[in-house]
Amino acid sequence: MNAPESETGLSADHIELLHAPALDMSADALLRDLTHYFGRTLGRRTISKQQPYVYQALTYAVRDRLMERWNRTNIAVERADMRRTCYMSLEFLMGRLLTNSLISLDLKGPAVEALNRLGLRLEDVAEREHDAGLGNGGLGRLAACFLDSCATLQLPVIGYGIRYQYGMFHQRIENGYQVEEPDPWLRVEFPWEIERIELSQTVRFGGHSEAYADHEGKQRRRWVHTHDVLAIPYDVPIPGYRNDVVNTLRLWSAAATDEFDLDEFNAGDYADAVAAKNEAENITMVLYPNAATESGQELRLRQQYFLVSASLQDIMRDWRQRHGDDYSGFAEKLCVQLNDTHPALAVPELMRLLMDHCYLSWNEAWEITSQTMAYTNHTLLPEALEQWPVAMFETLLPRLLEIIYEINARFIQEISAQWPGDNARIERMSLISPGPHKMVRMAYLSIVGSFSINGVAQLHSYLLQKGLFQDFAELWPERFNNKTNGVTPRRWLAACNPGLSDLISSQIGTEWTTDLPQLAGLAEVAEDPDFQQRWRNVRAENKQRLAKLIETRTGLTISPAMLFDVQVKRIHEYKRQLLNLLHAVYLYDRNQRGQHDAQLPRAIIIGGKAAPGYVMAKNIIKAINNVAKVINSDRRLHDKLRLIFLPDYNVSAMEVICTAADLSEQISTAGKEASGTGNMKFMMNGAITIGTLDGANVEIREAVGDENFFLFGLTVEQIEAQRATYNPQEIIASDADFARVISLLESGHFNRFEPGVFDSILHAIRDPHDPWMTAADFRSFIDAQERVAKSYSQRDLWTAMSIRNTAASGTFSTDRTIKNYNDDIWRLDTVTPLAP
């Protein structure tokens, strides 16, 4: 029985401290709390902007104000027993959190004032924050944007991820090559997190599955003789924009169930004494271990299961606390959104928990599971759809493999009933791939176990249903839908581009930060001379800031007067940084031959990291740097052409880059990019896109109009039509410019003392089986770039195009994306935090 409530309405054994006075939001109060933490918590007495301690103290003061709103939000959700979504992702690329939190709490002004009294600038203090190493690229950054919009829209959503000790590696360039260095981002305290050790869960690996009879004589299965790992949660507050809602990102850290074997330690066997501890902690040691080796694959699989098992056990713990052992309303109260295939094991794991621990029948458990899971696909590349060896499952996750086989057997029966005798279809759709080395197809597992499957752009979703997942779409057409991606305007315009944000607000008011379509009002002043000049002034300051960042990281100087031609994203063949490089060589060749007509000063800026095991991507980085060295060493070109490879690209760098880019390179092979979100960040900040009809480029062009977008390249249909007869040798030979570019690359001009360095790249361009068809789009790309040069030389025209791009970016907010998710999939009510 619950303890009686006191006169204040609080339970005698569970007292909610809700009635403490709300914290003051003034600069005086913020300064008082900052100095308290600086001296009494951190034990410091001397302030210096070169030290991280003022940042930490300010963060503690801001976190206090988040904390009271966090508690009031959680209690409101719990008291109302609200339906919730659990967003499960292997990545959350959060970036720096201080400035975003200040803006969300409307505390930026007081923080600036408080720091000014100490002789400090907020910009300098914020620079002391390390980027949290919790993600790699677009997938993780999208997840972070989603959390921001969920809180801003007052939706009860919790994110589940992994607290990696070492995040995405630091990238250093040595002799043109990428060198990976560890990113020990947790070496300095991460003051935003709260350890919740009382909510730890135990995750199992190894052992075996056995049958037994329960007390009623029913046959059941259990997983025994396992090697267990402890999952410890760390919670990070996710504030909504000025609405007092604070949601949660829960990150799991792995630890041994026992720290070490004391007997072995005392016997002098120190290595074996701590072996279990080290093995456990390896699970959350590094983001994306190299899967090129069997041990790397096993660690990736361990990570994925660790995430879903700890998260689902946490979900079940919360359910039992509120509903006991009645699971009949589970799917009505919970939705688990799987962000790509990484959390696919949530399907069999929830089945295991419901059957082996809650004692539900198969049918009962499947009804709940298949009505709880929803799956987002993020790739059109078949090779990117994860598959794991059955043999690895047998060793590592034997109970889950049993469940997967049973899911597959029942699924095959459903296929057979729909298409009797169609064995080819069964083979194509089976969750277990055929052949001597059987693999578990994780994307198929996600589809079969989910009530909703969505792509992330109109073209992507269409191609999923007509290509990659056509068999499944024919079986369950009602499950497939589209949710075009977006980005949060709070971080990607209001926070990262304060100059432009203030200019926009002076023209159309401030409500655009939560209602981005209001940016459409800028179109009315796109050709107004005064507004254009103020727009150019802001952009000039932003370009100067990027030029400073480039000089700091590379030692190279560029003039802000140049066209900033930018391509920053993960280095991958389908994204075609190689096509951009060919254009740089083309411009270099023309300059060397004195052909300056229709050219303009241009700085080509490329940034991104190659996966450690992706040899071709690393070769592309090397080639870019070799060509850049020759171009940038030619003094005659300093004011005409620069090629920059910006090392160690990350979220904080993108916050500077996207505000300063003139031209946004979105040049992937049509039909290969799922969506892209960098294209949206650039557009939102006034860059103009040069791109193919791929991913969200299609919708960007529709929104802004063809006259404000530089289109080039083959379409998806044209690529497929030409693939069988594709002859890059003939394309090169028939284009004198292209032939000169290839000749320069083959001549050794850019690799005089490194013979053979370009061989793999040249072979890829000439290969008739090149899946990216780089040569096919060369001429179209060059022609589009000449249109760019012509437009940029007309200052007022270019400025109007820039303004129109920002004006048309309203649909690419994650607020719109999340509303779509909620209307069609999640069906959540909004939460109103308790009053202070």
C-alpha positions in Angstrom: 0.0 0.0 0.0 1.2 3.5 -0.8 2.2 5.7 2.2 -0.3 8.4 3.1 0.2 11.8 1.7 1.3 14.7 4.0 -0.6 17.9 4.4 1.5 19.3 1.6 0.2 16.6 -0.8 3.5 14.8 -0.9 3.9 11.1 -0.3 5.7 10.4 3.0 8.1 7.9 1.4 8.4 9.5 -2.0 8.7 13.2 -1.5 8.7 15.3 -4.7 10.6 18.6 -4.1 8.6 20.7 -6.4 7.8 23.7 -4.2 11.3 25.2 -3.9 11.4 28.7 -5.3 12.2 28.9 -9.0 15.8 30.0 -9.7 16.3 33.6 -10.7 17.1 34.1 -14.4 18.8 37.5 -14.0 22.5 38.3 -14.8 23.0 39.0 -11.1 21.8 35.5 -10.1 23.7 33.8 -12.9 26.9 35.5 -11.8 26.3 34.6 -8.2 25.8 31.0 -9.1 28.7 30.9 -11.5 31.2 32.3 -8.9 29.8 29.8 -6.3 30.6 26.9 -8.5 33.9 28.3 -9.6 35.2 28.7 -6.1 33.3 26.1 -4.0 32.8 23.3 -6.4 35.8 23.6 -8.7 38.1 25.1 -6.1 39.4 27.8 -8.4 40.1 31.5 -7.5 41.8 32.9 -10.7 39.8 33.5 -13.8 41.3 33.0 -17.3 39.6 32.5 -20.6 42.3 29.9 -21.5 41.0 27.6 -18.8 37.8 25.5 -19.0 36.7 26.3 -15.4 34.5 29.3 -16.1 32.8 27.2 -18.8 32.2 24.5 -16.3 30.9 26.8 -13.6 28.6 28.6 -16.1 27.3 25.2 -17.3 26.5 24.1 -13.7 24.6 27.3 -13.2 22.7 26.8 -16.5 22.1 23.1 -15.7 20.5 24.0 -12.4 17.9 26.0 -14.3 17.4 23.1 -16.7 17.2 20.7 -13.8 14.1 22.2 -12.2 12.3 22.3 -15.6 13.5 18.7 -16.3 12.0 17.4 -13.1 8.7 19.3 -13.7 8.5 17.9 -17.2 9.1 14.3 -16.1 6.7 14.4 -13.3 4.0 15.9 -15.6 4.5 13.0 -18.0 4.4 10.4 -15.3 1.3 11.7 -13.5 -0.6 11.9 -16.8 0.7 8.4 -17.8 1.3 9.9 -21.3 2.1 7.9 -24.4 5.8 8.3 -25.1 8.3 7.6 -27.9 11.7 6.1 -27.3 14.1 7.2 -30.1 16.8 4.6 -30.4 20.0 5.6 -32.2 23.6 4.5 -32.2 24.6 8.1 -32.7 23.6 11.5 -31.3 25.9 14.1 -32.7 25.0 16.8 -30.3 27.7 19.4 -30.8 28.3 22.0 -28.1 25.4 22.5 -25.7 26.0 25.7 -23.8 25.0 28.3 -26.3 22.0 26.2 -27.4 20.8 25.9 -23.8 21.2 29.6 -23.2 19.1 30.4 -26.2 16.5 27.8 -25.3 16.2 29.2 -21.7 16.3 32.8 -23.0 19.5 33.3 -20.9 21.9 34.4 -23.5 21.6 38.1 -22.6 22.0 37.6 -18.9 25.0 35.2 -19.5 26.7 37.8 -21.8 26.2 40.5 -19.1 27.4 38.2 -16.3 30.6 37.3 -18.1 31.2 40.8 -19.2 31.4 41.8 -15.6 34.2 39.3 -15.3 36.0 40.7 -18.3 35.1 37.7 -20.4 33.1 37.1 -23.6 30.6 34.4 -24.0 32.1 33.4 -27.4 35.5 32.7 -25.7 33.9 30.8 -22.8 31.8 28.7 -25.1 34.9 27.7 -27.1 36.1 25.8 -24.1 33.4 23.2 -24.6 34.4 20.0 -26.4 32.1 18.5 -29.0 30.6 15.4 -27.5 31.9 12.4 -29.3 28.6 10.7 -29.7 28.2 10.6 -33.5 29.8 10.4 -36.9 27.8 12.5 -39.4 24.4 13.1 -40.8 22.6 10.2 -39.0 23.7 11.4 -35.6 23.2 15.1 -36.3 19.7 14.4 -37.5 19.0 12.5 -34.3 20.2 15.5 -32.3 18.0 17.9 -34.3 15.1 15.6 -33.8 15.5 15.7 -30.0 15.6 19.5 -30.1 12.3 19.7 -32.1 10.6 17.1 -29.9 11.3 19.2 -26.8 10.3 22.4 -28.6 7.0 20.8 -29.8 6.5 19.6 -26.2 6.4 15.9 -27.2 7.4 13.3 -24.5 10.3 11.7 -26.3 13.4 10.1 -24.8 16.5 9.4 -26.7 18.5 6.2 -26.1 22.2 6.0 -27.2 25.7 5.0 -26.2 28.1 7.0 -24.1 31.3 6.4 -26.1 34.5 7.1 -24.3 36.2 7.9 -27.5 34.1 9.5 -30.2 34.7 10.0 -33.9 38.5 10.3 -34.3 40.3 13.5 -34.6 41.6 13.9 -38.2 45.1 15.1 -38.9 46.6 15.5 -42.4 50.2 14.3 -42.7 51.8 14.5 -46.2 48.3 14.6 -47.6 47.1 11.5 -45.9 44.4 11.2 -43.2 45.8 10.2 -39.9 43.3 9.2 -37.2 43.9 10.1 -33.6 41.8 9.3 -30.5 39.1 11.7 -29.5 39.2 11.5 -25.6 36.3 13.9 -25.2 35.5 12.6 -21.8 39.0 13.3 -20.4 37.6 16.7 -19.5 34.4 16.5 -17.5 31.1 16.5 -19.4 29.1 18.7 -17.0 25.8 18.2 -18.8 25.4 14.6 -17.8 23.8 13.1 -14.7 24.9 9.5 -13.7 21.8 7.4 -12.8 23.6 4.3 -11.4 20.4 3.2 -9.6 18.8 2.6 -13.0 21.6 0.3 -14.3 20.7 -2.8 -16.3 22.5 -6.1 -16.9 23.1 -7.1 -20.5 23.9 -10.7 -21.4 26.2 -12.2 -24.0 27.3 -15.8 -24.8 26.1 -18.8 -22.9 23.3 -20.9 -24.3 19.5 -21.3 -24.4 17.7 -24.1 -22.7 14.2 -25.4 -22.3 12.5 -25.8 -18.9 9.0 -26.3 -17.5 7.6 -23.5 -15.3 5.6 -24.0 -12.2 2.5 -24.6 -14.3 4.2 -27.2 -16.5 4.4 -24.9 -19.5 7.5 -25.3 -21.7 9.6 -22.1 -21.8 13.1 -21.0 -22.8 15.8 -19.3 -20.7 19.3 -17.9 -21.5 21.9 -19.3 -19.1 25.6 -19.4 -18.3 26.0 -15.9 -19.8 28.8 -13.4 -19.6 27.1 -10.3 -18.2 27.9 -6.6 -18.6 26.5 -3.7 -16.6 24.9 -0.8 -18.5 25.0 2.4 -16.5 22.8 5.3 -17.7 23.9 8.9 -18.0 21.2 11.4 -18.6 21.6 14.6 -20.6 18.9 17.3 -20.5 17.4 18.4 -23.9 15.6 21.7 -23.6 12.8 22.9 -25.7 12.8 26.5 -27.0 11.5 28.8 -24.3 8.7 26.5 -23.2 10.0 25.0 -20.0 10.0 21.5 -21.5 13.2 19.5 -20.9 13.4 16.0 -22.3 16.0 13.3 -21.8 18.8 11.8 -23.8 19.9 8.6 -21.9 23.3 7.3 -22.8 24.6 3.9 -21.7 28.1 3.2 -20.5 29.4 -0.4 -20.2 31.1 -1.7 -17.0 32.0 -5.1 -15.6 29.5 -6.6 -13.1 32.5 -7.1 -10.9 35.4 -4.7 -11.0 38.1 -7.3 -10.9 39.0 -10.7 -9.4 40.6 -10.0 -6.1 42.0 -13.5 -5.7 43.8 -13.4 -9.0 45.1 -9.9 -8.3 46.5 -11.0 -4.9 48.1 -14.0 -6.6 49.9 -11.6 -8.9 47.9 -12.3 -12.1 47.1 -8.6 -12.6 46.2 -8.8 -16.3 43.6 -11.6 -15.8 42.3 -9.9 -12.7 41.0 -7.0 -14.7 40.3 -8.8 -18.0 36.6 -8.9 -17.5 36.5 -5.2 -16.6 38.4 -4.3 -19.7 36.3 -6.6 -22.0 33.1 -5.0 -20.7 34.3 -1.4 -21.1 35.5 -2.1 -24.6 31.8 -2.2 -25.7 31.4 1.6 -25.2 35.0 2.5 -25.8 35.0 3.7 -29.4 32.3 4.9 -31.8 32.1 2.6 -34.9 35.0 0.3 -34.4 36.5 -0.9 -37.8 34.2 -3.6 -39.0 36.8 -4.8 -41.6 37.9 -7.5 -39.2 36.0 -10.3 -37.5 36.8 -8.8 -34.0 35.6 -5.4 -35.2 32.3 -6.9 -36.5 31.8 -8.7 -33.2 32.3 -5.5 -31.3 29.8 -3.6 -33.5 27.3 -6.4 -32.9 28.0 -6.2 -29.1 27.4 -2.4 -29.2 24.1 -2.7 -31.0 22.7 -5.4 -28.7 24.1 -3.5 -25.6 22.1 -0.4 -26.7 18.8 -2.2 -27.4 18.9 -4.5 -24.4 19.7 -1.9 -21.9 17.2 0.5 -23.3 14.3 -2.0 -23.6 15.0 -3.3 -20.0 14.8 0.4 -18.9 11.5 0.8 -20.7 10.2 -2.4 -19.1 11.3 -1.3 -15.7 9.5 2.0 -16.1 6.4 0.1 -17.3 6.3 -2.3 -14.4 6.7 0.7 -12.0 3.6 2.3 -13.4 1.5 -0.6 -14.7 2.7 -3.7 -12.9 2.5 -6.9 -14.9 -0.3 -5.9 -17.2 1.2 -5.5 -20.7 -2.1 -5.2 -22.5 -1.7 -1.5 -23.1 2.0 -1.5 -23.8 1.8 -0.6 -27.5 -0.8 2.0 -26.8 1.5 3.8 -24.5 4.9 3.3 -26.2 6.5 3.6 -29.6 10.1 2.7 -30.2 11.6 4.5 -33.3 14.6 2.6 -34.8 17.0 5.1 -36.3 18.4 3.0 -39.2 19.3 -0.7 -38.9 21.7 -0.4 -35.9 18.9 -0.9 -33.3 17.2 -3.7 -35.3 17.9 -6.2 -32.5 15.2 -4.4 -30.5 12.7 -6.6 -32.3 13.9 -10.0 -31.1 15.0 -8.5 -27.7 11.6 -7.2 -26.9 10.2 -10.6 -27.8 12.7 -12.2 -25.5 11.8 -9.9 -22.6 8.1 -10.4 -23.1 8.3 -14.2 -23.4 11.2 -15.2 -21.1 10.7 -12.6 -18.4 7.1 -11.6 -18.6 5.8 -15.1 -19.6 3.7 -13.9 -22.5 2.9 -16.3 -25.3 4.5 -15.9 -28.7 1.4 -14.4 -30.2 0.9 -12.0 -27.4 4.5 -10.9 -27.5 4.5 -10.5 -31.3 1.3 -8.4 -31.2 2.9 -6.0 -28.8 6.3 -5.9 -30.5 5.0 -5.4 -34.0 2.7 -2.6 -32.9 5.5 -0.9 -30.9 8.4 -0.8 -33.3 8.8 1.8 -36.2 11.8 1.8 -38.5 13.5 4.7 -40.4 15.7 3.7 -43.3 18.6 6.0 -44.2 20.3 4.4 -47.1 19.8 3.3 -50.7 23.1 1.5 -50.9 22.6 -2.3 -50.6 26.1 -2.7 -49.1 25.2 -0.4 -46.3 22.3 -2.6 -45.1 23.9 -4.4 -42.2 24.2 -8.2 -42.2 25.8 -10.2 -39.4 27.0 -13.8 -39.6 24.7 -16.4 -38.2 27.8 -18.1 -36.7 28.5 -14.9 -34.7 25.0 -14.8 -33.4 25.2 -18.5 -32.3 28.2 -17.6 -30.1 27.3 -14.1 -28.9 23.4 -14.0 -28.9 22.1 -17.6 -29.0 18.7 -16.9 -27.5 18.1 -14.0 -30.0 19.1 -16.2 -32.9 16.4 -18.7 -31.9 13.8 -15.9 -31.9 15.0 -14.6 -35.2 14.7 -18.0 -36.8 11.1 -18.3 -35.4 10.2 -14.9 -36.7 11.6 -15.8 -40.1 9.7 -19.2 -40.2 6.4 -17.5 -39.5 7.2 -14.7 -42.0 8.0 -17.2 -44.7 4.6 -18.8 -44.1 3.0 -15.4 -44.7 4.9 -15.0 -47.9 3.9 -18.5 -49.1 0.2 -17.7 -48.4 0.4 -14.5 -50.4 2.5 -16.0 -53.3 2.3 -19.8 -53.3 5.3 -21.5 -54.8 7.3 -18.4 -55.3 10.5 -19.7 -53.8 12.6 -17.0 -55.5 10.6 -14.3 -53.6 11.0 -16.3 -50.3 14.8 -16.4 -50.9 14.9 -12.7 -51.6 12.8 -11.7 -48.5 14.1 -14.2 -45.9 15.6 -12.7 -42.8 18.4 -15.2 -43.2 20.4 -14.9 -46.4 20.9 -18.2 -48.4 24.3 -19.7 -49.2 27.1 -21.4 -47.2 27.8 -18.4 -45.0 24.4 -17.4 -43.7 23.8 -13.9 -42.6 21.0 -12.2 -40.6 19.6 -9.3 -42.7 19.1 -6.5 -40.2 17.0 -4.2 -42.4 14.6 -7.0 -43.2 14.3 -7.8 -39.5 13.4 -4.2 -38.8 10.8 -4.2 -41.6 9.1 -7.4 -40.5 9.0 -6.3 -36.8 7.7 -2.7 -37.4 4.3 -1.2 -38.1 5.8 1.7 -39.9 8.7 2.0 -42.4 9.8 5.4 -43.6 12.3 6.9 -45.9 13.8 10.4 -45.4 13.1 12.2 -48.6 10.4 11.9 -51.3 12.8 10.4 -53.9 14.4 8.1 -51.3 11.1 6.8 -50.1 9.9 6.2 -53.7 13.1 4.3 -54.6 12.9 2.2 -51.4 9.4 1.0 -52.4 10.2 0.6 -56.1 13.7 -1.0 -55.6 15.4 -2.0 -52.4 12.3 -3.0 -50.5 9.9 -3.6 -53.4 8.9 -7.1 -52.2 8.0 -5.8 -48.7 6.1 -2.8 -50.1 4.0 -5.2 -52.3 3.2 -7.3 -49.2 2.5 -4.4 -46.8 2.0 -1.1 -48.8 0.2 0.5 -45.9 3.4 0.3 -43.7 5.5 2.5 -46.0 5.6 6.3 -45.8 7.9 9.3 -46.2 9.2 11.7 -43.6 11.5 14.2 -45.3 14.4 15.2 -43.0 15.0 18.7 -41.7 17.4 20.6 -39.4 16.6 22.6 -36.2 16.6 26.3 -37.0 17.5 27.1 -33.4 21.1 25.7 -33.8 21.5 26.1 -37.5 20.4 29.7 -37.9 19.5 31.4 -34.6 22.6 30.2 -32.7 25.2 29.7 -35.3 24.4 32.8 -37.4 23.4 35.6 -34.9 24.1 38.4 -37.4 21.7 36.9 -40.0 19.2 35.9 -37.3 19.0 39.5 -36.0 18.7 40.8 -39.6 15.8 38.4 -40.3 14.1 39.2 -37.1 14.3 43.0 -37.8 12.4 42.3 -41.0 9.8 39.7 -40.2 9.8 39.4 -36.4 11.2 36.6 -34.1 8.5 33.9 -34.4 10.3 32.2 -37.3 12.5 30.4 -34.8 9.6 28.1 -34.0 7.6 28.6 -37.2 10.2 28.5 -40.0 7.8 28.9 -42.9 7.6 32.5 -41.8 11.0 33.0 -43.5 8.9 33.2 -46.7 8.4 36.9 -45.9 12.0 37.5 -46.8 11.1 37.0 -50.5 9.4 40.4 -50.5 12.7 42.2 -49.9 15.0 39.9 -51.9 15.6 42.7 -54.4 15.5 45.6 -52.0 18.9 47.4 -52.3 19.1 48.4 -48.6 18.2 44.9 -47.4 20.6 43.3 -49.9 23.5 45.5 -48.6 22.8 44.5 -45.0 22.6 40.9 -46.1 26.0 41.2 -47.8 27.5 42.8 -44.7 26.4 39.9 -42.5 27.8 37.4 -45.0 31.1 39.3 -45.3 31.6 39.0 -41.5 30.7 35.3 -41.6 33.2 34.7 -44.5 35.9 36.5 -42.5 35.2 34.2 -39.6 35.5 31.1 -41.8 38.7 32.4 -43.4 40.1 32.8 -39.9 39.2 29.2 -39.0 40.8 27.9 -42.2 44.0 29.9 -41.4 44.1 28.5 -37.9 43.7 24.9 -39.0 45.7 24.9 -42.3 47.9 28.0 -42.2 46.4 29.0 -45.6 44.9 32.4 -46.2 41.9 33.1 -48.4 40.2 36.3 -49.3 36.6 36.7 -48.2 36.0 38.3 -51.6 36.4 35.0 -53.3 33.4 32.7 -54.1 33.3 30.2 -51.2 32.6 26.9 -53.0 32.0 24.4 -50.2 31.6 20.6 -49.9 31.8 19.3 -46.4 30.4 15.8 -45.5 31.6 12.3 -45.0 34.2 11.3 -47.6 32.5 8.6 -49.7 32.7 7.7 -53.4 28.9 8.2 -53.9 29.1 11.8 -52.5 31.7 12.4 -55.3 34.3 14.7 -53.8 36.2 13.3 -56.7 34.0 15.2 -59.2 34.7 18.4 -57.2 38.4 17.6 -57.5 38.2 17.2 -61.2 36.6 20.6 -61.4 39.5 22.1 -59.4 42.0 20.6 -61.8 40.0 21.9 -64.7 40.1 25.5 -63.3 43.8 25.1 -62.6 44.5 23.9 -66.2 42.6 26.9 -67.6 44.5 29.3 -65.5 47.8 27.8 -66.5 46.8 28.2 -70.1 45.8 31.8 -69.6 42.1 31.2 -70.2 40.6 33.5 -67.6 37.4 34.4 -69.4 34.2 33.8 -67.4 36.2 32.9 -64.4 36.2 34.5 -61.0 38.2 34.2 -57.8 37.1 31.0 -56.1 38.1 29.1 -52.9 37.1 25.4 -53.2 36.7 24.2 -49.6 36.4 20.5 -48.9 36.1 18.8 -45.5 35.2 15.4 -44.1 36.4 12.2 -42.6 37.0 8.9 -44.2 36.1 5.7 -42.3 39.4 4.2 -41.0 38.9 1.1 -43.2 37.7 2.9 -46.3 40.8 2.8 -48.5 39.4 4.5 -51.5 38.0 7.4 -49.5 41.4 7.9 -47.9 42.9 7.9 -51.4 40.5 10.7 -52.4 41.7 12.8 -49.4 45.3 12.2 -50.4 44.5 13.3 -54.0 42.7 16.4 -52.9 45.6 17.4 -50.7 48.2 16.7 -53.5 46.3 18.9 -56.0 45.8 21.5 -53.3 49.5 21.7 -52.6 50.3 22.5 -56.2 47.5 25.0 -56.6 48.1 26.8 -53.3 51.9 26.9 -53.9 51.5 28.8 -57.2 51.7 32.5 -56.2 50.1 33.5 -59.5 46.9 31.9 -58.3 46.6 33.2 -54.8 43.9 35.7 -55.6 42.3 33.5 -58.3 42.0 29.9 -57.1 42.5 28.1 -53.8 41.8 24.5 -52.9 41.4 23.9 -49.2 41.0 20.6 -47.4 39.8 21.6 -43.9 40.9 18.9 -41.4 38.9 17.5 -38.5 35.4 18.6 -39.7 32.8 18.5 -36.9 29.6 20.1 -35.8 31.3 23.2 -34.3 33.2 23.7 -37.6 30.0 23.3 -39.6 28.4 26.1 -37.5 31.1 28.4 -38.9 31.1 26.9 -42.4 27.4 26.9 -43.2 27.0 30.6 -42.4 29.8 31.6 -44.9 29.3 29.3 -47.8 28.3 30.9 -51.1 27.9 27.7 -53.0 26.7 24.4 -51.5 28.0 21.3 -53.3 25.4 18.5 -53.2 26.8 16.5 -56.1 26.1 12.8 -55.2 25.2 10.4 -57.9 21.4 10.5 -58.4 19.6 7.8 -56.5 22.4 7.3 -54.0 21.9 9.9 -51.3 18.9 9.2 -49.0 18.3 12.8 -48.1 21.2 14.9 -46.8 20.8 17.6 -44.2 24.0 19.7 -44.9 22.1 20.8 -48.0 19.4 22.2 -45.7 21.8 24.0 -43.3 23.5 25.7 -46.2 20.3 26.7 -47.9 18.9 28.1 -44.6 21.9 30.3 -44.2 21.7 31.7 -47.8 24.0 29.4 -49.8 22.9 28.4 -53.2 22.9 24.7 -54.2 24.7 23.2 -57.1 23.4 19.6 -57.2 22.0 16.6 -58.9 18.4 15.5 -58.5 19.2 13.3 -55.5 17.9 13.0 -52.0 16.3 16.2 -50.6 17.9 18.2 -53.4 14.7 17.4 -55.4 12.5 19.1 -52.7 15.0 22.0 -52.2 14.8 22.8 -55.9 11.0 22.6 -55.9 10.9 24.9 -52.9 13.3 27.6 -54.2 12.7 27.4 -57.9 14.9 26.2 -60.7 16.3 29.8 -61.3 17.8 29.8 -57.7 19.4 26.3 -58.0 22.2 25.1 -60.2 21.1 21.8 -61.5 23.3 19.3 -63.4 23.8 15.6 -63.9 21.9 12.5 -65.0 18.7 11.6 -63.3 18.0 8.2 -61.7 16.2 7.0 -64.8 19.0 8.2 -67.2 21.6 6.5 -65.1 19.9 3.2 -65.2 19.3 3.6 -69.0 23.0 4.4 -69.7 24.6 1.9 -67.2 24.7 -1.0 -69.6 26.5 1.0 -72.3 28.5 3.3 -70.0 31.9 4.1 -71.6 33.9 6.6 -69.6 36.9 6.2 -72.0 34.8 7.5 -74.8 33.4 10.3 -72.7 36.9 11.5 -71.8 38.2 11.2 -75.4 35.3 13.2 -76.8 35.8 16.1 -74.3 39.0 18.1 -74.8 38.8 19.7 -71.3 38.2 16.4 -69.6 41.0 14.8 -71.6 43.4 17.5 -70.4 42.3 17.0 -66.7 42.9 13.3 -66.9 46.2 13.8 -68.7 47.4 16.2 -65.9 46.4 13.6 -63.3 48.2 10.8 -65.2 51.3 12.8 -65.9 52.5 12.9 -62.4 52.2 16.7 -62.2 50.4 16.5 -58.8 52.4 13.5 -57.5 55.9 14.0 -58.9 57.7 12.1 -56.2 54.9 9.7 -55.4 54.3 7.5 -58.4 51.1 5.5 -58.4 49.3 7.5 -55.8 46.5 8.5 -58.2 46.2 5.0 -59.9 43.2 3.8 -57.9 41.3 7.1 -58.6 42.1 7.1 -62.3 41.1 3.5 -62.6 37.8 4.3 -60.9 37.0 7.2 -63.3 37.8 5.1 -66.3 36.0 1.9 -65.1 32.9 1.2 -67.2 31.4 -0.5 -64.1 31.9 2.6 -61.9 28.7 2.7 -59.9 29.0 6.4 -59.3 29.4 7.3 -63.0 31.6 10.2 -62.2 32.8 10.7 -65.8 29.2 10.8 -67.1 28.4 14.0 -65.1 31.7 15.9 -65.7 30.7 18.1 -68.6 27.3 18.9 -67.1 29.0 19.8 -63.8 31.5 22.1 -65.6 28.7 23.9 -67.5 26.8 24.4 -64.2 29.8 25.8 -62.6 30.2 28.3 -65.4 26.6 29.4 -64.8 27.6 29.8 -61.1 30.5 32.1 -62.1 28.3 34.2 -64.3 25.7 34.6 -61.6 28.1 35.4 -58.8 29.7 38.1 -60.9 26.3 39.9 -60.8 26.3 41.0 -57.2 22.7 42.0 -56.8 21.4 38.9 -58.7 23.5 36.6 -56.5 22.3 38.4 -53.3 18.7 38.0 -54.3 19.2 34.3 -55.0 20.8 34.0 -51.6 17.9 35.7 -49.8 15.4 33.6 -51.7 17.1 30.4 -50.6 16.8 31.3 -47.0 13.2 32.4 -47.6 12.3 29.1 -49.2 13.9 26.9 -46.4 10.9 27.0 -44.1 9.8 23.5 -45.0 13.2 22.0 -44.0 12.8 22.4 -40.3 12.8 19.3 -38.1 9.8 20.9 -36.4 7.9 20.0 -39.6 9.5 16.6 -39.8 8.7 15.7 -36.2 5.1 16.9 -36.6 4.8 14.5 -39.5 6.3 11.7 -37.4 3.9 12.5 -34.6 0.8 12.8 -36.8 1.4 9.6 -38.7 3.4 7.3 -36.4 3.8 8.4 -32.8 0.5 10.0 -32.0 1.7 11.7 -28.8 -0.1 14.4 -26.8 1.9 17.5 -25.8 3.2 17.8 -22.3 2.8 20.9 -20.1 5.4 20.9 -17.3 4.1 21.5 -13.7 4.1 25.1 -12.7 7.0 26.1 -10.4 
